[in-house]
Amino acid sequence: MQCAACGFMDTSVTPSDAAVALRSYPRRYRAVLVRPDDDDADVVRRPAADGWSALDHAAHVAVSFDAVAEALRLVSIEDSPVVALAPERRPDGSGHEGIDAVLDRLAHAAASAAEAVEHIGGADWDRTARLGPDGVDTMTALDLARHGVHEGVHHLRGAQHAVEEAVSPA
């Protein structure tokens, strides 16, 4: 399925693509968040009161990658575990955390998610997890890996747009 907001096409991502993409995100987010003029204000500024800053996007992706890594670990050792993915809401307090701290968390979470992807193989990609407390919806291990890659690219684009809006003359 293709994301209407960012254009991501999940069916194009293989397990090996997912691991490579996940490992690439810390570098890609660093390129957006670390400004050449050392003006951190651009990455913490929110385009609107309810908008997300570039740093908010990166902090959310770190949480998302941790959730995907844990879900993949559970699906690899349990039959149809109930898992939780990161809710799609702006993280609280990421602007106070600082760019370096968010990038460190993102790097750790991306490595953990990539390792979880690399741990699964063969028919285990078809193993399923149940989502949320009611456990009605299901995702395969491959769906979970693709979800992580999508979160990374979707919010990277959001971070880029947030910086563009922050540096644009009003």
Sequence and secondary structure as in RCSB ss.txt:
>XXXX:A:sequence
MQCAACGFMDTSVTPSDAAVALRSYPRRYRAVLVRPDDDDADVVRRPAADGWSALDHAAHVAVSFDAVAEALRLV
SIEDSPVVALAPERRPDGSGHEGIDAVLDRLAHAAASAAEAVEHIGGADWDRTARLGPDGVDTMTALDLARHGVH
EGVHHLRGAQHAVEEAVSPA
>XXXX:A:secstr
 B TTT  BGGG  HHHHHHHHHHHHHHHHHHHS TT  THHHH  SSTTS  HHHHHHHHHHHHHHHHHHHHHH
HHSSS EE    SS  TTHHHH HHHHHHHHHHHHHHHHHHHHH  GGGGG EEEETTT  SEEEHHHHHHHHHH
HHHHHHHHHHHHHHHHHS  
